[in-house]
């Protein structure tokens, strides 16, 4: 029994995991009537894509993918984790939360698949899955010690580095 993966399922996957080029290729194929969302995704291999049109769509980021990124800030001998649109949002949020100007802000997309233990929630999540539960950005996720996968929410404004 061969279960097919539909074009819609492939598009959903590409958009969920910010696979920009694939998402824009599928979007182009659907909007130019080369394929239907209900078709077997294997049919995508038979399509002659317009590379220039897809490149333009991807550069313009027509689908709005990848705008929210994971950032890490060295802080209190640990690392503070944030989801935000850009470095300026991270800097502002970090300063307002901890009265500390970030010396360095690192875009850390490679850590998206890491499973972290969120101490205040008593739950483990892959960061990319946790991102889907967030409604408003930028957001502070917590602090973790180097090479550790436990995120603690610190509250500098309540008098120290206490776990919230």
N, C-alpha and C positions, 0 to 999 in steps of 0.2 A: 504494500500500500504506500504509494508516494503522495505525501501531502505537499501541496504547492505553497510557495511563499508568494504572496501577491505583491504587485508593484506598490500598493499602498503600505503594506507591511515594511517593505524595503525603504520607502520614503520616510515612514515613521521612525524606523531605526536610524537612518542617516540624520534626521533632524534631532532625535533624542540625544545622540552621541556627538553632535556637532561635526559630522563628516560633510563639510561644506560642498566639496566638488561633487560627490555622489548625489547629495540632496538636490543640487542645482541641475545636474544631468537628468535626474528623474523628473524634476519639475518641468524642465524644458521639454522632455519627451511627452509628458502628459499635456502640457499647454499647447503643443503644436500638433496634437492628435496623432502622434506616432504610436501611442500606447494608451491603454485605459488603466485606471487604478485597480480594477478587478482582475486584470490579466496576470498570468504567471510571470514572475519577475525574470525568469529565464529568457523571456522575449527581449529583455533589455540588451542582451548580447547580440541581437540581430539588427539593432537600430544603428543607422549612420548618424552620429551626433554632429551638430554644428559646433565645432570646437571654439570658434571665435565668439559665438553668441553665449555659450556656456561660460567662457572665460570672463566676458563682460558681466554676466549675471553674478558670477562668483565674486568678482572684484567689487561690485556694487553691494554685495551681500544682500541681494534681493529678498532672501528668506529670513534675514536678521539672525543668523546663527552665530554662536560663539561670542556674543557681546559680553556676557557675564563670565568672568575668569576667576580662577583661584589664585590668590596672592598670599605670600608668606612674608612676615616681618620679624626679623630678629628683635627680641624684646624680653627683658628680665632673664637673660641667660637661657631663654627658650625661644620658641617660634609662635607668633600669633598668626592664625589662619583667618582669611577673609574671602568672601565672594563679593566682587564689585565689577563695575563697568570699566574702571580705569584706576591708575595709580593715585590720582588726585583724590578720588573718593576714599581709597584705603588710608591715605595720609590723614585726611580730615577726620575720619572715624576713629583712627588710632589715637590721634591727638586728643580728641574729645573724650574718649574712654579712659585713657591712661595718662594724660598730661605729659606725654612723651612724644617727641618728634622722631619719626622713623628715620634712621640713618640709611637704611637700605630696604627697598621693597622688591620682592622677587616674584615674577610671574611663574607659577608652578603648576601648569596644566598636567605635567607628567605625574603628579600626585593624585589626580582625579580618581584613579582606580584603587587607591589605597583604602583599605578598610580601617576605620578609626573607631575607637571606643569613646563615645560621648558620655563622660562621667555624669554630668548633670541629668542626662536622659536615661542613664543605665541601659544603653543600647549601642550596638555596633551598626555602622553604615559604611558603605563605600561612599566617598565624598561625592561622586557623581550622582548617586542615588539620593543622598541627603539634599543636594542642590534642588532637586525636584520638589521638595517639601517647603522650600522657602518662598514666601510671597513677595517680600520687599527687599530690595538691595540698595545700598551695600549692607552686608551683615558680617558681624564678628562671630566666628565659630568657636574659638577657644584657643588656648595655648597648649603646646606640646613640647616636651623636652626633646633634644636632638635624638634622632633614631628611635623615638618612642611613638606609639600609636594611640595614646590616651589623650583626649582633648579635655582640658579643664577650663572653665570660664573663670577668668580672674576679674576682680572688681577693685581696681586701684582707687576709685573715688570713695570707697567705704573704709579706707584706712589700711592699705596694704595689698598684698597679693593673695587675697582670700579667694577661695573657690566660691562661685556664686551658686 
